[in-house]
Amino acid sequence: MYDLTGKTIVEIKDYVNSLSNEELDKFIEEVDFADYDFDLEAIDLLTSSRLYDYIQYSHGGEAEITFD
């Protein structure tokens, strides 16, 4: 179980960005941000390049990202 109590957004972001893709899957499943005093989703904590890597991982390397 992940306990984010008392951590700042920066600390949480650094932690989430240090997780492997498999660990991030587990983190997303287990952490309910409604239990904490901030309005975020786990995916919001990823940096841009890390987010791209995770999207590719979660779509088996077949994700197509477009800006329409």
C-alpha positions as CSV (number, residue, x, y, z in Angstrom):
1,M,0.0,0.0,0.0
2,Y,1.2,3.5,-0.8
3,D,0.9,6.1,1.9
4,L,1.1,9.7,0.6
5,T,0.2,11.3,3.8
6,G,2.3,14.4,4.5
7,K,4.1,14.3,1.2
8,T,4.2,17.4,-1.1
9,I,3.1,17.3,-4.7
10,V,6.7,17.6,-5.7
11,E,7.7,14.6,-3.6
12,I,4.8,12.5,-4.9
13,K,5.7,13.5,-8.5
14,D,9.3,12.5,-8.0
15,Y,8.2,9.2,-6.5
16,V,5.8,8.4,-9.3
17,N,8.4,9.2,-11.9
18,S,10.8,6.8,-10.3
19,L,8.4,3.8,-10.6
20,S,8.8,1.2,-13.3
21,N,5.8,0.8,-15.7
22,E,4.7,-2.3,-13.8
23,E,5.0,-0.5,-10.4
24,L,3.1,2.4,-11.9
25,D,0.2,0.1,-12.9
26,K,0.0,-1.1,-9.3
27,F,0.2,2.4,-7.9
28,I,-2.7,3.6,-10.2
29,E,-4.8,0.6,-9.1
30,E,-4.1,1.0,-5.4
31,V,-4.0,4.8,-4.7
32,D,-7.3,6.6,-4.4
33,F,-6.6,10.3,-4.5
34,A,-10.0,11.0,-3.0
35,D,-8.4,9.9,0.3
36,Y,-6.0,12.9,0.2
37,D,-6.4,16.7,0.2
38,F,-5.5,17.3,-3.4
39,D,-7.2,16.9,-6.7
40,L,-4.9,14.8,-8.9
41,E,-4.8,11.6,-10.9
42,A,-1.7,9.4,-10.8
43,I,-1.2,10.1,-14.5
44,D,-1.1,13.9,-13.8
45,L,2.1,13.3,-11.8
46,L,4.2,12.0,-14.7
47,T,6.5,14.3,-16.6
48,S,5.9,14.6,-20.3
49,S,8.5,12.2,-21.5
50,R,7.6,9.7,-18.8
51,L,3.9,10.0,-19.7
52,Y,4.7,9.2,-23.3
53,D,6.8,6.1,-22.2
54,Y,3.9,4.9,-20.0
55,I,1.3,5.4,-22.7
56,Q,3.4,3.4,-25.1
57,Y,3.9,0.7,-22.5
58,S,0.2,0.5,-21.6
59,H,-0.8,0.2,-25.3
60,G,1.8,-2.4,-26.2
61,G,4.0,0.2,-28.1
62,E,1.1,0.9,-30.5
63,A,-0.2,4.2,-29.1
64,E,-0.5,6.9,-31.7
65,I,-0.5,10.4,-30.2
66,T,-1.9,13.2,-32.3
67,F,-2.5,16.9,-31.7
68,D,-5.7,17.8,-33.6
